[in-house]
Amino acid sequence: MATSPPRSDDKSDERGLAHQRALMVERHVAARGIIDERVLKAMREVPRHRFVPQNVAAKAYGSGALPIGFKQTISQPYIVAKMIELLELKGTEKVLEIGTGTGYQAVVLSKLCAKVFSIERVNELALKASEIFRELKIHNASVKVFDGTYGWSDQAPFDRIIVAAAAPEVPEPLVQQLARTGRMIIPIGPEGRQRLARVIRVGTGIKIEDCGSAEFVPLVGKFGWPG
């Protein structure tokens, strides 16, 4: 049975949303120094309004973080772009994400690497992320409910790890699951004094680079903060 073509107002809505995304990237991402064109392109494509509750969807293409329920947030566009740019993805990597939320960052990552494995500790958020992955036909990202500080050992090693919550220190299981020459981006420190760290695997050890201030919800788990 043939489906009806989209109504003209649907096409108009899509054009309007695409324009809002382009402005978001221009004003709140590129203007703040993000230069990786692959990251900018991915963020122009991913419909951020789909990942937030209806009551804040009108703010989806602004500069700020937004609440997604369960005391969690979707990070501001700039920090998503900055963290992903620091990963230096080429397109072939296997990436572990800790803190799926509703899946926005995972979908951006899915356009920039080979495979995304994402862990979320709140079941309702993980279910929402899975639903959006299906709706957007994202086939190279998967999510599971678990304590993300343990990592995802049966899929390790990972070329890149990205952590969307702040830990007291770099969780040792994540270091162990980082591939040789792999890198991890993780905020570290208590609320109000967080720093964004880039952890680079060097032989059997690691090198940590300070990449500026950050503001994230706490990473709760066995190797994070107590719940």
GUZAVO-284357 format. One record per residue (C-alpha): x, y, z; residue number from 0; residue in three letters. Coordinates in Angstrom, 1 decimal, decimal comma, m for minus. Layout:
+--------+--------+--------+-----+---------+
|      x |      y |      z | num | residuo |
+--------+--------+--------+-----+---------+
|      X |      Y |      Z | NUM |     ALA |
...
+--------+--------+--------+-----+---------+
***
This chain:
+--------+--------+--------+-----+---------+
|      x |      y |      z | num | residuo |
+--------+--------+--------+-----+---------+
|    0,0 |    0,0 |    0,0 |   0 |     MET |
|    1,5 |    3,3 |   m1,0 |   1 |     ALA |
|    2,2 |    5,8 |    1,7 |   2 |     THR |
|    1,2 |    9,4 |    1,4 |   3 |     SER |
|    3,9 |   11,9 |    0,6 |   4 |     PRO |
|    4,8 |   14,3 |    3,5 |   5 |     PRO |
|    2,5 |   17,3 |    3,8 |   6 |     ARG |
|    4,0 |   20,5 |    2,7 |   7 |     SER |
|    3,9 |   21,8 |    6,2 |   8 |     ASP |
|    5,9 |   18,8 |    7,3 |   9 |     ASP |
|    8,6 |   19,7 |    4,8 |  10 |     LYS |
|    8,5 |   23,2 |    6,0 |  11 |     SER |
|    8,9 |   22,1 |    9,6 |  12 |     ASP |
|   11,9 |   19,9 |    8,6 |  13 |     GLU |
|   13,5 |   22,8 |    6,8 |  14 |     ARG |
|   13,0 |   25,1 |    9,8 |  15 |     GLY |
|   14,5 |   22,6 |   12,2 |  16 |     LEU |
|   17,5 |   22,0 |    9,8 |  17 |     ALA |
|   18,0 |   25,8 |    9,8 |  18 |     HIS |
|   17,9 |   25,9 |   13,6 |  19 |     GLN |
|   20,5 |   23,1 |   13,8 |  20 |     ARG |
|   22,8 |   25,0 |   11,3 |  21 |     ALA |
|   22,5 |   28,1 |   13,5 |  22 |     LEU |
|   23,2 |   26,2 |   16,6 |  23 |     MET |
|   26,4 |   24,7 |   15,1 |  24 |     VAL |
|   27,5 |   28,1 |   13,7 |  25 |     GLU |
|   26,8 |   30,2 |   16,9 |  26 |     ARG |
|   27,4 |   27,8 |   19,8 |  27 |     HIS |
|   29,9 |   25,3 |   18,4 |  28 |     VAL |
|   32,0 |   26,6 |   15,5 |  29 |     ALA |
|   32,1 |   30,2 |   16,9 |  30 |     ALA |
|   33,6 |   28,8 |   20,1 |  31 |     ARG |
|   36,5 |   27,1 |   18,3 |  32 |     GLY |
|   35,4 |   23,7 |   17,1 |  33 |     ILE |
|   37,0 |   23,2 |   13,7 |  34 |     ILE |
|   36,6 |   19,4 |   12,9 |  35 |     ASP |
|   34,3 |   19,6 |    9,9 |  36 |     GLU |
|   33,2 |   16,0 |   10,4 |  37 |     ARG |
|   32,0 |   16,9 |   13,9 |  38 |     VAL |
|   30,2 |   20,0 |   12,7 |  39 |     LEU |
|   28,5 |   18,1 |    9,9 |  40 |     LYS |
|   27,3 |   15,4 |   12,2 |  41 |     ALA |
|   25,8 |   17,9 |   14,6 |  42 |     MET |
|   24,0 |   19,7 |   11,7 |  43 |     ARG |
|   22,4 |   16,3 |   10,9 |  44 |     GLU |
|   21,3 |   15,0 |   14,3 |  45 |     VAL |
|   17,8 |   16,2 |   15,4 |  46 |     PRO |
|   18,7 |   17,3 |   19,0 |  47 |     ARG |
|   15,0 |   18,1 |   19,7 |  48 |     HIS |
|   14,2 |   14,4 |   19,5 |  49 |     ARG |
|   16,3 |   13,7 |   22,6 |  50 |     PHE |
|   14,7 |   16,1 |   25,1 |  51 |     VAL |
|   11,3 |   16,2 |   26,8 |  52 |     PRO |
|    8,5 |   18,0 |   24,9 |  53 |     GLN |
|    8,4 |   20,8 |   27,5 |  54 |     ASN |
|   12,0 |   21,9 |   26,7 |  55 |     VAL |
|   12,1 |   20,9 |   23,0 |  56 |     ALA |
|   11,8 |   24,6 |   22,0 |  57 |     ALA |
|   15,2 |   25,2 |   23,7 |  58 |     LYS |
|   16,9 |   22,2 |   22,0 |  59 |     ALA |
|   18,9 |   24,3 |   19,6 |  60 |     TYR |
|   20,1 |   26,8 |   22,2 |  61 |     GLY |
|   23,5 |   26,9 |   23,9 |  62 |     SER |
|   22,6 |   25,2 |   27,1 |  63 |     GLY |
|   22,4 |   21,8 |   28,8 |  64 |     ALA |
|   18,8 |   20,6 |   29,2 |  65 |     LEU |
|   17,1 |   18,3 |   31,8 |  66 |     PRO |
|   16,0 |   14,8 |   30,5 |  67 |     ILE |
|   14,6 |   13,5 |   33,8 |  68 |     GLY |
|   16,1 |   11,4 |   36,6 |  69 |     PHE |
|   18,5 |   14,2 |   37,6 |  70 |     LYS |
|   20,3 |   13,8 |   34,3 |  71 |     GLN |
|   20,9 |   16,3 |   31,5 |  72 |     THR |
|   21,7 |   16,4 |   27,8 |  73 |     ILE |
|   25,1 |   18,3 |   27,6 |  74 |     SER |
|   25,3 |   21,7 |   25,9 |  75 |     GLN |
|   26,2 |   21,4 |   22,2 |  76 |     PRO |
|   29,6 |   22,9 |   22,6 |  77 |     TYR |
|   30,8 |   20,5 |   25,2 |  78 |     ILE |
|   29,5 |   17,5 |   23,2 |  79 |     VAL |
|   31,5 |   18,8 |   20,2 |  80 |     ALA |
|   34,6 |   19,6 |   22,2 |  81 |     LYS |
|   34,7 |   16,1 |   23,8 |  82 |     MET |
|   34,2 |   14,4 |   20,5 |  83 |     ILE |
|   36,7 |   16,6 |   18,7 |  84 |     GLU |
|   39,3 |   15,6 |   21,4 |  85 |     LEU |
|   38,8 |   12,0 |   20,5 |  86 |     LEU |
|   40,2 |   12,6 |   17,0 |  87 |     GLU |
|   38,0 |   10,1 |   15,3 |  88 |     LEU |
|   38,8 |    8,9 |   11,8 |  89 |     LYS |
|   35,8 |    6,7 |   11,2 |  90 |     GLY |
|   37,1 |    3,2 |   11,9 |  91 |     THR |
|   37,1 |    3,2 |   15,7 |  92 |     GLU |
|   35,2 |    1,2 |   18,3 |  93 |     LYS |
|   34,0 |    3,7 |   20,9 |  94 |     VAL |
|   32,7 |    3,1 |   24,5 |  95 |     LEU |
|   30,4 |    5,8 |   25,8 |  96 |     GLU |
|   29,6 |    6,0 |   29,5 |  97 |     ILE |
|   26,3 |    7,9 |   30,3 |  98 |     GLY |
|   24,0 |    7,4 |   27,3 |  99 |     THR |
|   21,2 |    9,6 |   28,6 | 100 |     GLY |
|   18,6 |    9,7 |   25,8 | 101 |     THR |
|   21,3 |    9,0 |   23,2 | 102 |     GLY |
|   22,2 |   12,3 |   21,6 | 103 |     TYR |
|   25,9 |   12,0 |   21,9 | 104 |     GLN |
|   25,8 |    8,4 |   20,9 | 105 |     ALA |
|   24,0 |    9,2 |   17,6 | 106 |     VAL |
|   26,5 |   12,0 |   16,8 | 107 |     VAL |
|   29,3 |    9,5 |   17,5 | 108 |     LEU |
|   27,6 |    6,9 |   15,3 | 109 |     SER |
|   28,2 |    9,1 |   12,3 | 110 |     LYS |
|   31,9 |    9,5 |   13,1 | 111 |     LEU |
|   33,1 |    6,0 |   14,0 | 112 |     CYS |
|   32,5 |    2,4 |   13,2 | 113 |     ALA |
|   30,6 |    1,2 |   16,3 | 114 |     LYS |
|   29,3 |    2,8 |   19,6 | 115 |     VAL |
|   28,8 |    0,8 |   22,7 | 116 |     PHE |
|   27,0 |    2,9 |   25,3 | 117 |     SER |
|   26,2 |    2,3 |   29,0 | 118 |     ILE |
|   23,4 |    4,0 |   31,0 | 119 |     GLU |
|   22,6 |    3,2 |   34,6 | 120 |     ARG |
|   18,9 |    4,6 |   34,4 | 121 |     VAL |
|   16,7 |    2,0 |   32,7 | 122 |     ASN |
|   14,1 |    4,4 |   31,5 | 123 |     GLU |
|   16,7 |    6,6 |   29,8 | 124 |     LEU |
|   18,4 |    3,6 |   28,1 | 125 |     ALA |
|   14,9 |    2,4 |   26,8 | 126 |     LEU |
|   14,3 |    5,9 |   25,4 | 127 |     LYS |
|   17,7 |    5,9 |   23,7 | 128 |     ALA |
|   17,1 |    2,5 |   22,2 | 129 |     SER |
|   13,8 |    3,7 |   20,9 | 130 |     GLU |
|   15,3 |    6,8 |   19,3 | 131 |     ILE |
|   18,1 |    4,7 |   17,7 | 132 |     PHE |
|   15,4 |    2,6 |   16,0 | 133 |     ARG |
|   13,4 |    5,6 |   14,9 | 134 |     GLU |
|   16,5 |    7,3 |   13,4 | 135 |     LEU |
|   17,7 |    4,0 |   11,9 | 136 |     LYS |
|   21,0 |    4,0 |   13,7 | 137 |     ILE |
|   22,4 |    0,5 |   13,3 | 138 |     HIS |
|   25,9 |    0,9 |   14,7 | 139 |     ASN |
|   25,1 |    2,0 |   18,2 | 140 |     ALA |
|   23,9 |   m0,2 |   21,1 | 141 |     SER |
|   23,0 |    0,6 |   24,7 | 142 |     VAL |
|   22,9 |   m1,5 |   27,9 | 143 |     LYS |
|   21,9 |   m0,8 |   31,5 | 144 |     VAL |
|   24,8 |   m1,3 |   33,8 | 145 |     PHE |
|   27,3 |    0,5 |   36,1 | 146 |     ASP |
|   29,4 |    2,3 |   33,5 | 147 |     GLY |
|   32,4 |    2,6 |   35,8 | 148 |     THR |
|   33,0 |   m1,1 |   35,1 | 149 |     TYR |
|   33,1 |   m0,5 |   31,4 | 150 |     GLY |
|   32,0 |   m3,2 |   28,9 | 151 |     TRP |
|   34,6 |   m5,9 |   29,3 | 152 |     SER |
|   33,4 |   m8,4 |   26,8 | 153 |     ASP |
|   33,6 |   m5,8 |   24,0 | 154 |     GLN |
|   37,0 |   m4,4 |   25,0 | 155 |     ALA |
|   39,4 |   m3,1 |   24,0 | 156 |     PRO |
|   38,1 |    0,2 |   22,8 | 157 |     PHE |
|   39,9 |    2,6 |   20,5 | 158 |     ASP |
|   38,2 |    5,5 |   22,3 | 159 |     ARG |
|   36,2 |    6,0 |   25,5 | 160 |     ILE |
|   34,0 |    9,0 |   26,3 | 161 |     ILE |
|   32,5 |    9,6 |   29,7 | 162 |     VAL |
|   29,5 |   12,0 |   30,0 | 163 |     ALA |
|   29,7 |   12,3 |   33,8 | 164 |     ALA |
|   32,4 |   13,5 |   36,3 | 165 |     ALA |
|   34,4 |   10,9 |   38,2 | 166 |     ALA |
|   36,5 |   11,4 |   41,3 | 167 |     PRO |
|   39,4 |    9,9 |   39,3 | 168 |     GLU |
|   39,9 |    7,9 |   36,2 | 169 |     VAL |
|   38,2 |    4,6 |   36,8 | 170 |     PRO |
|   40,8 |    1,8 |   36,5 | 171 |     GLU |
|   38,5 |   m0,7 |   34,6 | 172 |     PRO |
|   38,2 |    1,9 |   31,8 | 173 |     LEU |
|   41,9 |    2,4 |   31,6 | 174 |     VAL |
|   42,3 |   m1,4 |   31,3 | 175 |     GLN |
|   39,7 |   m1,5 |   28,5 | 176 |     GLN |
|   41,5 |    1,2 |   26,5 | 177 |     LEU |
|   43,3 |   m0,1 |   23,4 | 178 |     ALA |
|   47,0 |    0,5 |   22,9 | 179 |     ARG |
|   47,4 |    4,1 |   21,7 | 180 |     THR |
|   43,7 |    4,6 |   22,6 | 181 |     GLY |
|   42,4 |    7,7 |   24,2 | 182 |     ARG |
|   39,6 |    8,6 |   26,7 | 183 |     MET |
|   37,9 |   11,9 |   27,4 | 184 |     ILE |
|   36,5 |   12,2 |   31,0 | 185 |     ILE |
|   35,6 |   15,0 |   33,3 | 186 |     PRO |
|   37,3 |   14,6 |   36,7 | 187 |     ILE |
|   36,6 |   16,3 |   40,1 | 188 |     GLY |
|   33,8 |   17,3 |   42,4 | 189 |     PRO |
|   30,9 |   19,6 |   41,5 | 190 |     GLU |
|   32,2 |   23,1 |   40,9 | 191 |     GLY |
|   35,8 |   22,0 |   40,4 | 192 |     ARG |
|   35,7 |   19,7 |   37,5 | 193 |     GLN |
|   38,4 |   19,5 |   34,7 | 194 |     ARG |
|   38,1 |   17,8 |   31,4 | 195 |     LEU |
|   40,9 |   15,2 |   31,0 | 196 |     ALA |
|   42,2 |   13,5 |   27,9 | 197 |     ARG |
|   43,7 |   10,1 |   28,9 | 198 |     VAL |
|   46,1 |    8,6 |   26,4 | 199 |     ILE |
|   47,4 |    5,1 |   26,6 | 200 |     ARG |
|   51,2 |    5,0 |   26,5 | 201 |     VAL |
|   52,6 |    1,5 |   26,8 | 202 |     GLY |
|   51,4 |    0,0 |   30,0 | 203 |     THR |
|   50,8 |    3,5 |   31,5 | 204 |     GLY |
|   48,7 |    6,6 |   30,8 | 205 |     ILE |
|   49,3 |   10,2 |   30,1 | 206 |     LYS |
|   46,7 |   12,7 |   31,3 | 207 |     ILE |
|   46,2 |   16,1 |   29,6 | 208 |     GLU |
|   44,1 |   18,9 |   31,1 | 209 |     ASP |
|   41,6 |   20,1 |   28,5 | 210 |     CYS |
|   39,9 |   22,9 |   30,5 | 211 |     GLY |
|   37,0 |   23,3 |   32,9 | 212 |     SER |
|   33,8 |   21,2 |   32,8 | 213 |     ALA |
|   30,4 |   20,9 |   34,5 | 214 |     GLU |
|   28,8 |   17,5 |   34,5 | 215 |     PHE |
|   26,5 |   15,4 |   36,7 | 216 |     VAL |
|   28,5 |   13,0 |   38,9 | 217 |     PRO |
|   29,5 |    9,6 |   37,6 | 218 |     LEU |
|   27,8 |    7,2 |   40,1 | 219 |     VAL |
|   29,1 |    3,7 |   40,5 | 220 |     GLY |
|   31,6 |    1,3 |   42,0 | 221 |     LYS |
|   34,6 |    3,2 |   40,6 | 222 |     PHE |
|   32,8 |    6,6 |   40,7 | 223 |     GLY |
|   30,9 |    8,5 |   43,3 | 224 |     TRP |
|   28,5 |    6,7 |   45,7 | 225 |     PRO |
|   24,9 |    6,8 |   44,6 | 226 |     GLY |
+--------+--------+--------+-----+---------+
***
